[in-house]
């Protein structure tokens, strides 16, 4: 493979090649707005294996270095990997020295990750905020385990490093179900039952940025491979798909969101939660019905393959949303149950009109919420930006160290939040317009 042209990654590439990796037709490059990524050096063909990383270079709970640490079995895999990276920071013989130049810096994570935004959580969507709280609990669980078992010192500087390493694992790990173990072994069955335990860090492979469609990534006990899912032109960025996730999940777990496409033929993986606009409208009896039938919560607007109404937008409510709105329409319970149980698989014309009217009101509330959040963000940003942005960066960098709650939102975080609420506002506005016109 030719020189990457980017200072730092060449050391990792040479190390990987010395360990029998195969790197064909791609190179690391700085992608504006996305950090490091991988570009096609020349035209690539569909089906071409462009990257093969041997298992000996991975970091998993079965890696020799990690096994030597004898970390407690009760710990999560996330905690074990994060602690290993923490201990590696000052170990000149660790593979991290080759890997380090390709990893994001702490300041990059401050800008992108809601977990370390000092004041930005207030501006997250309710769904993102709920997921963020789950992440915070996992972080505290893993940190407390490392400190209580006296593996790490309970100091602010150590916590700063651990938090950084914990986020590296969270944003860069790959699915790994320990294929070297016998398929039916008790250990493999136990580990593979919990997705949180199936983690591996894979050098260079972790430079692939996310796209809704991308190269096919596979693994065996020999390691990982990446295969082109289509042809690529010289100079084109080569991506993989991290999974089918909405933008709220991507923001909390990975620190970015995807733009909405204006191409009606492209179906977005994004979904916009309606729970906080539907559940408060329900009576206690209606909530009981929804819970008893398994239809409580998880109401979303999503991008479908066909318009919900005769309009240009492809956004539509999911089936669960229709179930909840039909119940709110005061339809007879027998009619509602027939729809829930599939005996009446589609809404009748009159039912659809009533459900559409209710959906329009819900989307009006969603639009108002988005506009209010955008106004608040603008007001938050309208002070002396030159002074405030520097203060925010300092406050955020300190926040990652001590876990405090200082005032401020990193500048890049503001842009991401504004983009997210603009997406929600625009989808809600189009839905209201289309539903009113139908």
Helices and strands as residue ranges (DSSP letters): H 9-18, E 22-23, E 26-31, E 35-40, E 49-54, G 55-57, H 64-69, H 77-88, H 96-99, G 100-102, H 106-112, G 114-116, G 120-123, H 126-148, H 156-172, E 173-175, H 186-192, G 195-197, E 199-201, G 205-207, E 210-220, E 223-227, E 237-238, E 240-240, H 247-254, E 271-273, H 275-278, G 279-281, H 284-292, E 300-303, E 315-317, H 319-328, H 333-340, H 349-381, H 385-402, H 411-437
